[in-house]
Amino acid sequence: MLLRVSSNQQLEADGDLTVQRQIVKEYIHRQADWSLDSKEYFEGSSSGYKNSVKERDVLQEALQDAGNGEYDILAVYKDDRIGRRMWEIGAYVMQLKNYGVDIYTVKDGCISPDRDDIMGQMMLALRYGNAQKSSADTGVRVKDTAQKLVQKGKFMGGCAPYGYQLALSGEISKHGRALHELVIVPKQAAVVKYIYELSLYKEYGSRKIAQILNEHAVFRHLAPKTVWKSGTITSILTNPVYTGHMAYKRRESVNGAYHRLESKDWIISLHANEDIRVIDDETWNRTQEKRRLRGNKYMKKKEPAGERVIGRNDGMLALADVAYCGYCKGRLVNGSKYNYWTIKNTGEKRSGRIPVYKCRNAAQGMAHAKEKQYRADKIESVVFAVIAEYIDKLQKNEDILTEIARSYETEKKRKENELKKEEQKLAELNEKIAVMENHIPDAMTGDYPLTLEELTEIIKKQKQRQRDCLAWISQKKEELEYSLASWDEPEDMRRQIPAWRTVFLDAETSVKRVFLNCLIDRISVKKEEMVIRFQVSLDEFLPQSGIGDDSGVSE
């Protein structure tokens, strides 16, 4: 016998496999001159349409045993259990025939034509041609149906993405199967948020983020499959499920290899499911744009006007993207010095590094003025002092406070909308719990697809979500009332805003680099002076040093 199932669901005790085996056995026992041996060829969860004959080890094993004369007849449930490829399966049937083995199906009997039966071989090709077309048509229907379901926000099955787990939803499909839904795993969701922060605010690439997570004991413990990989990070950063949107057709198979599709070709659910949202829309959109710009930079394409992005944000130099030599106009690059020494008393070896900017042109042998490099602490202290003065003036500007007030109003409306959505979610939970509780008598009598224990467990989980929802609503209402009472006057706002100057000066080098990259056009460095060209006009903030020009760039 050869048995094959095409999905994991059919491996269940009461699924297709048991029925298939029984039907084939009964068919064999009805043949007076047949005897069934103890060997059974079994192929589980394998597509007879997508996989070639050479890729299917079970078919190759059966072919080898046929060549060794171990059996005379291969019995199968239906002809599509052999496969659904027109030319390959027909050739495979004839290979078995050359070894003296015929294939019999329960439905059609012998399907192996004689070697000199041309018409029979043509009918064999036609049989598997129809099977191949049927699979292709089914695939199209499945894809069309999947697209429609995804657009409605339905989970299409498979493994849960990182940050989620599968749980019974309490819903039953039209085929009588219990459906699952995605549920957030809080600890993993926190890691996802951290990954987006590293990508957006520090502009780290996937490899750098994976390295950071693997070096951290807690994050390393939470890694999927024991270790973080750059491909995993990329998948997390490009999967819209974290915004609550289901997606389909994010990749496609071309000649057996899968390729990522551009986001414009994805099928996306029309509305977000707030129950599974981990990342807000603004963070998602900005992260995708930053990644796109970094990708363009690596491909050496010109960046859009007014846009600047850091290709790789690492190292100790905060001015690496904007510092230039004041003598030859060349870029200042990393020229950090390394010192090594040994402690005399203990013999302990030590090392240290002094961050240094050096002129790339001078390093490559170009004729140059005397000054070719500068200690980072010397020039960075000057730049940081100017930037600190700028943002200190910026914070005291009344227009900025007005803008903050406007931003606060927007944020307040956003919170109010979130509250409404959560209250709507609570109403839906209440309705769902009521429906499931009404089915408890059916589950007790066995007239429901779920057992009483399974249904009770689902109701228990839904009631926990109900309690969490109520607690969230209560907390958000308190926060909203507090914010309304505490942000009435601009002076209240001023007191609650953190000192931006201090935040900037205390920030990590990678954060300073992103900020300076947005603010500064270039810095020209000489021994006796530095010229900082800003990308915005500073006249109203720093009138004592502002020299405005028509381009909107100040020095």
Secondary structure, 3 states (H helix, E strand, C coil): CEEECCCHHHHCCCCHHHHHHHHHHHHHHCCCCCCCCCCCEEECCCCCCCCCCCCCHHHHHHHHHHHCCCCCEEEECCHHHCCCCHHHHHHHHHHHHHCCCEEEECCCEECCCCCCCHHHHHHHHHHHHHHHHHHHHHHHHHHHHHHHHHHCCCCCCCCCCCCEEEEEEEEECCCCCEEEEEEECHHHHHHHHHHHHHHHHCCCCHHHHHHHHHHCHHHHHCCHHHCCCHHHHHHHHHCHHHHCCCEECCEEEECCEEEECCHHHCEECCCCCHHHCCCCHHHHHHHHHHHHHHHHHHCCCCCCCCCCCCCCCCCCCCCCCCEEECCCCCEEEECCEEEEEECCCCCCEEEEEECEEEEHHHHCCCCCCCCCEEEHHHHHHHHHHHHHHHHHHHHHCHHHHHHHHHHHHHHHHHHHHHHHHHHHHHHHHHHHHHHHHHCHHHHHHCCCCCCHHHHHHHHHHHHHHHHHHHHHHHHHHHHHHHHHHHCCCHHHHHHHCCCHHHHHHHCCHHHHHHHHHHHEEEEEECCCCEEEEECCCCCCCCCCCCCCCCCCCEC
